Amino acid sequence: MTQSQKIKDLEEKVKIKELESKLESGPSSEKEWFILFICWFLFGFFGVHRFYAGRIGTGIIWALTFACFGIGYLVDFILIVMGNFRDSEHRKITYKK
């Protein structure tokens, strides 16, 4: 392996690490956390909070299965409270002060 190939490999690894860190922290969603929480609290078994976040497919599944028989309701509560719930563009919906 030549010196130039080693440099290219190193640059590629650095780019991959930068992309991974951007994906982890990434930009926040424009959706409001409080509205998401209220939708979850009042209508979570029907998937209204997922429709609000733009996640239509899973919203339909939540509506037809009553939030996967209650398990999805609890999982979404944890995700929302921890700030890890994501919108349709995979951006976190976090509490904004």
C-alpha positions as CSV (number, residue, x, y, z in Angstrom):
1,M,0.0,0.0,0.0
2,T,1.5,3.3,-1.0
3,Q,1.6,6.5,1.0
4,S,-1.1,8.2,-1.1
5,Q,-3.4,5.2,-0.7
6,K,-2.9,5.3,3.1
7,I,-3.8,9.0,3.1
8,K,-6.9,8.4,1.1
9,D,-8.0,5.6,3.4
10,L,-7.4,7.9,6.4
11,E,-9.4,10.7,4.8
12,E,-12.2,8.4,4.1
13,K,-12.3,7.1,7.7
14,V,-12.4,10.7,8.9
15,K,-15.3,11.5,6.6
16,I,-17.2,8.5,7.8
17,K,-16.7,9.5,11.5
18,E,-17.9,13.0,10.7
19,L,-21.0,11.7,9.0
20,E,-21.7,9.4,11.9
21,S,-21.4,12.2,14.5
22,K,-23.8,14.4,12.4
23,L,-26.3,11.6,12.2
24,E,-26.2,11.1,15.9
25,S,-26.6,14.7,16.9
26,G,-28.3,16.0,13.7
27,P,-30.6,19.0,13.5
28,S,-33.8,19.1,15.6
29,S,-37.2,18.9,14.0
30,E,-39.4,21.9,13.5
31,K,-42.2,20.0,15.2
32,E,-43.2,21.1,18.7
33,W,-42.4,18.7,21.5
34,F,-45.3,19.8,23.7
35,I,-47.9,19.3,20.9
36,L,-46.4,15.9,20.2
37,F,-46.7,15.0,23.9
38,I,-50.3,16.2,24.2
39,C,-51.3,14.2,21.0
40,W,-49.6,11.2,22.5
41,F,-51.3,11.6,25.9
42,L,-54.8,12.2,24.6
43,F,-54.8,10.1,21.4
44,G,-51.7,7.9,21.6
45,F,-53.6,4.7,21.2
46,F,-54.8,5.9,17.8
47,G,-51.4,7.1,16.6
48,V,-52.3,10.8,16.3
49,H,-48.8,11.8,17.5
50,R,-47.3,9.7,14.7
51,F,-49.4,11.5,12.1
52,Y,-48.3,14.8,13.6
53,A,-44.7,13.8,13.3
54,G,-45.3,12.8,9.7
55,R,-44.9,9.1,10.2
56,I,-48.1,8.1,8.3
57,G,-47.3,4.4,7.9
58,T,-46.7,3.7,11.6
59,G,-49.6,6.0,12.4
60,I,-51.9,3.8,10.5
61,I,-50.5,0.7,12.2
62,W,-51.0,2.4,15.6
63,A,-54.6,3.2,14.7
64,L,-55.4,-0.3,13.5
65,T,-53.7,-2.1,16.4
66,F,-54.4,0.4,19.2
67,A,-50.7,1.2,19.5
68,C,-49.6,-2.4,19.0
69,F,-51.8,-3.5,21.9
70,G,-50.5,-0.9,24.3
71,I,-46.8,-1.7,24.0
72,G,-46.2,0.9,21.4
73,Y,-47.9,3.5,23.6
74,L,-45.4,2.9,26.4
75,V,-42.4,2.8,24.0
76,D,-43.5,6.1,22.5
77,F,-43.8,7.6,25.9
78,I,-40.2,6.7,26.7
79,L,-39.0,8.0,23.3
80,I,-40.9,11.3,23.6
81,V,-39.8,12.0,27.2
82,M,-36.2,11.1,26.5
83,G,-36.2,13.4,23.4
84,N,-35.5,10.5,21.0
85,F,-38.7,10.5,19.1
86,R,-38.1,11.3,15.4
87,D,-40.1,12.9,12.6
88,S,-40.5,11.6,9.1
89,E,-37.1,13.1,8.1
90,H,-35.4,11.3,11.0
91,R,-34.8,14.5,13.0
92,K,-35.3,14.4,16.7
93,I,-38.3,16.2,18.2
94,T,-36.9,17.7,21.3
95,Y,-38.1,20.1,24.0
96,K,-37.1,23.6,23.1
97,K,-36.9,26.3,25.9
